[in-house]
Amino acid sequence: MLEVAVIVLRWLQYSGAAVLLGAPLFLLYSFRGADGPNLAWARPTLIVAAIVVALGSVAALVAQTAVMAGSLSEAIKPASLSFMITGTALGMAMVARAAIALLILAASIVLRRGRKLWSLAVAGGLVVAASFAWTGHGAATEGPEGLIHLVAAIIHAVAAAVWLGALAVLTLLLLRRTAPDDLTIHRALQGFAGMGTVAVVLLVLTGLVNSWFMVGPARIGDLGSSLYGQLLIAKLALFGLMLALAAEHRFRSTPALGIFLVAGEDPRPALARLRRSVIAETAVGIVLLGLVAVMGTLAPPSAM
């Protein structure tokens, strides 16, 4: 049960971190940080994401301590928690993650929505997203190559958060009852195309580096023989599906919407197709984060 709790809390933290980084960066990139039309939902979204990360980090600290101590009753003892926080990199990262999330929460409550808030959230979100790599498999490689692996893992985590956080914004824009005007939607989609392309390139390149260290060329043939390898195969399949969906609404749906708008025709059919595609991509991304949360608790083939 404790192991399941650790996985669920990892998934919640990953999801919250993606919103904390990707959503405000998308607003800065697509709307140039302005208080654009129908963005009243943006600040409450940051507040919810910050609460999820803060509470998820604290709960994960207790759950991880319970796994190490053997029971929940032992985990809540001050001595056990103190050792976890001061004696392990994982504990320190969770505390730092919670503290940064609380700072973003305070800024989201005090500041008005706009460039200043989005910029502060992006800075904090960068640290939160990167912190998962500091205590994950990317930090386990020893020797001179360790720094290469760690940097690749950090970039991978940040790129994933940027992509998924931007998807969250697009989903909210397309699902709201009081939707922004069609030109705003088109502008947001064009912004996502630029961010998404950069994120995908970084994900592919750093994914290859991470796989080199955690799997290795010699073990590729036996990848399906371990649970980690099976989940990695599933992750790559889901990533490929997300790429296909992203390509569909970048090269077909978004240009089609632009044509409708220029011609002065009813854009609702194009928007409906976009909505289905973006929602599907977001749903796949949520499942993919779940796989990553499980993989983070398993030893990679290189450690066996």
C-alpha positions as CSV (number, residue, x, y, z in Angstrom):
1,M,0.0,0.0,0.0
2,L,2.8,2.4,0.8
3,E,4.5,1.7,-2.5
4,V,1.2,2.6,-4.3
5,A,0.9,5.8,-2.3
6,V,4.5,6.8,-3.3
7,I,3.6,6.2,-7.0
8,V,0.3,8.2,-6.8
9,L,2.1,11.1,-5.0
10,R,4.8,11.1,-7.6
11,W,2.2,11.3,-10.4
12,L,0.5,14.2,-8.6
13,Q,3.7,16.1,-8.2
14,Y,4.7,15.5,-11.8
15,S,1.3,16.8,-13.0
16,G,1.4,19.8,-10.7
17,A,5.0,20.6,-11.8
18,A,4.0,20.5,-15.4
19,V,1.3,23.1,-14.9
20,L,3.6,25.3,-12.7
21,L,6.2,25.5,-15.5
22,G,4.4,24.9,-18.7
23,A,1.3,26.9,-18.2
24,P,2.8,30.3,-17.3
25,L,5.6,29.8,-19.9
26,F,2.9,29.2,-22.5
27,L,1.1,32.4,-21.4
28,L,4.3,34.4,-21.7
29,Y,5.1,32.9,-25.1
30,S,1.7,33.0,-26.7
31,F,0.2,36.1,-25.2
32,R,3.4,37.9,-24.5
33,G,2.6,38.0,-20.8
34,A,-0.4,40.2,-21.3
35,D,-3.6,39.9,-19.4
36,G,-5.3,38.6,-22.5
37,P,-9.0,37.8,-23.0
38,N,-10.7,35.3,-20.8
39,L,-7.6,34.4,-18.8
40,A,-9.3,34.8,-15.4
41,W,-8.8,31.0,-14.9
42,A,-5.0,31.2,-15.2
43,R,-4.2,32.4,-11.7
44,P,-6.6,29.9,-10.0
45,T,-5.0,27.2,-12.1
46,L,-1.6,28.1,-10.8
47,I,-2.9,28.2,-7.2
48,V,-4.3,24.7,-7.5
49,A,-1.1,23.4,-9.1
50,A,1.0,24.9,-6.3
51,I,-1.2,23.4,-3.6
52,V,-1.0,20.0,-5.3
53,V,2.8,20.2,-5.5
54,A,3.2,21.4,-1.9
55,L,0.9,18.9,-0.3
56,G,2.0,16.1,-2.6
57,S,5.7,16.7,-1.7
58,V,4.9,16.7,2.1
59,A,2.8,13.6,1.8
60,A,5.4,11.9,-0.4
61,L,8.1,12.8,2.3
62,V,6.0,10.9,4.9
63,A,5.2,8.0,2.6
64,Q,8.9,7.6,1.5
65,T,10.0,7.8,5.1
66,A,7.4,5.1,5.9
67,V,8.8,2.8,3.2
68,M,12.3,3.3,4.5
69,A,11.3,3.0,8.2
70,G,9.0,0.0,7.7
71,S,5.7,1.6,8.9
72,L,3.7,4.8,8.9
73,S,3.9,5.0,12.7
74,E,7.7,5.1,12.5
75,A,7.6,7.6,9.7
76,I,5.8,10.3,11.6
77,K,8.3,10.3,14.4
78,P,10.4,13.5,14.5
79,A,13.7,11.5,14.4
80,S,12.7,9.6,11.3
81,L,11.5,12.7,9.4
82,S,14.5,14.6,10.5
83,F,16.9,12.0,9.2
84,M,15.0,11.8,5.9
85,I,15.1,15.6,5.5
86,T,18.7,16.2,6.5
87,G,20.3,12.9,5.7
88,T,19.0,12.1,2.2
89,A,19.0,14.0,-1.1
90,L,15.4,12.8,-1.7
91,G,14.1,14.3,1.5
92,M,15.9,17.6,1.0
93,A,14.5,17.8,-2.6
94,M,10.9,17.2,-1.4
95,V,11.2,19.9,1.2
96,A,12.7,22.4,-1.3
97,R,9.9,21.4,-3.8
98,A,7.2,22.1,-1.2
99,A,8.8,25.4,-0.2
100,I,9.0,26.7,-3.8
101,A,5.5,25.6,-4.5
102,L,4.4,27.6,-1.4
103,L,6.2,30.6,-2.7
104,I,4.4,30.3,-6.0
105,L,1.2,29.9,-4.2
106,A,1.8,33.1,-2.2
107,A,2.8,35.0,-5.4
108,S,-0.3,33.8,-7.2
109,I,-2.5,35.0,-4.3
110,V,-0.8,38.4,-3.9
111,L,0.1,39.4,-7.5
112,R,-2.3,40.2,-10.3
113,R,-2.2,37.9,-13.3
114,G,0.2,39.1,-15.9
115,R,3.9,39.0,-16.9
116,K,5.3,39.4,-13.4
117,L,3.4,36.5,-12.0
118,W,4.0,34.3,-15.0
119,S,7.7,35.0,-14.9
120,L,8.0,34.2,-11.2
121,A,6.0,31.0,-11.7
122,V,8.2,29.9,-14.6
123,A,11.3,30.4,-12.4
124,G,9.9,28.4,-9.6
125,G,8.5,25.8,-11.9
126,L,11.9,25.3,-13.5
127,V,13.4,24.4,-10.1
128,V,10.5,22.1,-9.2
129,A,10.7,20.2,-12.5
130,A,14.4,19.9,-12.4
131,S,14.3,18.6,-8.8
132,F,12.9,15.3,-9.9
133,A,16.0,14.6,-11.9
134,W,18.3,15.6,-9.1
135,T,17.1,12.6,-7.0
136,G,16.1,10.2,-9.7
137,H,17.9,7.8,-12.0
138,G,19.7,10.7,-13.6
139,A,21.7,11.4,-10.4
140,A,22.7,7.8,-9.9
141,T,25.4,7.6,-12.6
142,E,28.9,7.9,-11.0
143,G,32.1,9.1,-12.5
144,P,32.8,11.8,-15.1
145,E,29.8,10.7,-17.2
146,G,27.5,11.4,-14.2
147,L,27.2,15.1,-15.0
148,I,26.2,14.4,-18.6
149,H,23.4,12.0,-17.4
150,L,22.2,14.5,-14.8
151,V,22.1,17.4,-17.2
152,A,20.2,15.3,-19.8
153,A,17.7,14.1,-17.1
154,I,17.1,17.7,-16.0
155,I,16.5,18.9,-19.6
156,H,14.2,15.9,-20.2
157,A,12.1,16.7,-17.1
158,V,11.9,20.4,-18.0
159,A,11.0,19.8,-21.6
160,A,8.3,17.3,-20.6
161,A,6.8,19.8,-18.1
162,V,6.8,22.6,-20.8
163,W,5.0,20.4,-23.3
164,L,2.4,19.0,-20.9
165,G,1.8,22.3,-19.1
166,A,1.1,24.0,-22.5
167,L,-1.3,21.2,-23.3
168,A,-3.1,21.8,-20.1
169,V,-3.6,25.5,-21.1
170,L,-4.9,24.6,-24.5
171,T,-7.3,22.1,-23.0
172,L,-8.7,24.7,-20.6
173,L,-9.0,27.2,-23.5
174,L,-10.9,24.8,-25.7
175,L,-13.2,23.4,-22.9
176,R,-14.3,26.6,-21.2
177,R,-17.9,27.5,-21.6
178,T,-17.0,31.2,-22.0
179,A,-14.4,30.5,-24.7
180,P,-12.0,33.1,-26.0
181,D,-12.5,34.4,-29.5
182,D,-11.4,32.2,-32.4
183,L,-8.4,34.4,-33.2
184,T,-7.2,33.9,-29.6
185,I,-7.5,30.2,-30.0
186,H,-5.6,30.3,-33.3
187,R,-2.9,32.4,-31.8
188,A,-2.5,30.1,-28.8
189,L,-2.2,27.1,-31.1
190,Q,0.5,28.8,-33.2
191,G,2.4,29.5,-29.9
192,F,2.0,25.9,-28.9
193,A,3.5,24.8,-32.2
194,G,6.7,26.6,-31.6
195,M,7.0,25.5,-27.9
196,G,6.0,22.0,-28.7
197,T,8.6,21.6,-31.5
198,V,11.5,22.7,-29.2
199,A,10.2,20.5,-26.4
200,V,9.9,17.4,-28.6
201,V,13.4,17.8,-30.0
202,L,14.8,18.1,-26.5
203,L,12.8,15.1,-25.3
204,V,14.1,12.9,-28.1
205,L,17.7,13.9,-27.7
206,T,17.8,13.7,-23.9
207,G,15.7,10.5,-24.0
208,L,18.4,8.9,-26.2
209,V,21.1,10.0,-23.7
210,N,19.1,8.7,-20.7
211,S,18.5,5.4,-22.4
212,W,22.2,5.0,-23.1
213,F,22.9,5.2,-19.4
214,M,19.9,3.4,-18.0
215,V,19.6,0.6,-20.6
216,G,22.7,0.5,-22.8
217,P,23.1,-0.7,-26.4
218,A,23.9,-4.3,-25.2
219,R,20.6,-4.6,-23.3
220,I,18.2,-3.3,-25.9
221,G,17.4,-6.8,-27.2
222,D,16.4,-7.9,-23.7
223,L,14.4,-4.8,-22.9
224,G,11.1,-6.7,-22.7
225,S,12.4,-9.1,-20.1
226,S,12.1,-6.7,-17.2
227,L,9.2,-4.6,-15.9
228,Y,11.2,-1.4,-16.3
229,G,11.9,-2.3,-19.9
230,Q,8.2,-3.2,-20.6
231,L,7.1,0.2,-19.1
232,L,9.8,2.0,-21.2
233,I,8.4,0.3,-24.4
234,A,4.9,1.4,-23.3
235,K,6.2,4.9,-22.6
236,L,7.7,5.2,-26.1
237,A,4.5,4.0,-27.7
238,L,2.5,6.6,-25.8
239,F,5.1,9.3,-26.7
240,G,4.7,8.3,-30.4
241,L,0.9,8.6,-30.1
242,M,1.3,12.1,-28.6
243,L,3.6,13.0,-31.5
244,A,1.0,11.8,-34.0
245,L,-1.7,13.9,-32.3
246,A,0.5,16.9,-32.1
247,A,1.4,16.6,-35.8
248,E,-2.3,16.4,-36.7
249,H,-3.3,19.6,-35.0
250,R,-0.1,21.4,-36.0
251,F,-0.1,20.6,-39.7
252,R,-3.8,20.0,-40.4
253,S,-6.3,21.3,-37.8
254,T,-4.5,24.6,-36.9
255,P,-4.0,25.6,-40.6
256,A,-7.6,24.6,-41.3
257,L,-8.8,26.9,-38.6
258,G,-6.8,29.7,-40.0
259,I,-8.3,29.2,-43.4
260,F,-11.8,29.3,-42.0
261,L,-11.0,32.5,-40.1
262,V,-9.5,34.2,-43.2
263,A,-12.4,33.2,-45.4
264,G,-15.0,34.4,-42.8
265,E,-16.6,30.9,-42.6
266,D,-18.0,29.1,-39.5
267,P,-14.9,27.8,-37.6
268,R,-16.8,25.5,-35.3
269,P,-16.1,22.3,-37.2
270,A,-12.4,23.0,-37.1
271,L,-12.6,23.9,-33.5
272,A,-14.4,20.7,-32.7
273,R,-11.7,18.6,-34.4
274,L,-9.0,20.5,-32.6
275,R,-10.8,20.0,-29.2
276,R,-10.9,16.3,-29.7
277,S,-7.3,16.1,-30.7
278,V,-6.0,18.2,-27.9
279,I,-8.1,16.4,-25.3
280,A,-6.8,13.1,-26.6
281,E,-3.2,14.3,-26.4
282,T,-3.7,15.6,-22.9
283,A,-5.2,12.3,-21.8
284,V,-2.3,10.3,-23.2
285,G,0.1,12.7,-21.5
286,I,-1.6,12.0,-18.1
287,V,-1.3,8.2,-18.6
288,L,2.4,8.7,-19.7
289,L,3.1,10.5,-16.4
290,G,1.6,7.6,-14.5
291,L,4.1,5.3,-16.3
292,V,7.0,7.6,-15.4
293,A,5.9,7.6,-11.8
294,V,6.0,3.8,-11.7
295,M,9.3,3.7,-13.5
296,G,10.9,6.1,-11.0
297,T,10.4,3.4,-8.3
298,L,12.1,0.6,-10.3
299,A,15.7,-0.2,-10.9
300,P,16.7,0.3,-14.6
301,P,18.4,-2.6,-16.5
302,S,21.8,-0.9,-16.1
303,A,21.6,-1.4,-12.3
304,M,20.9,-5.1,-12.5
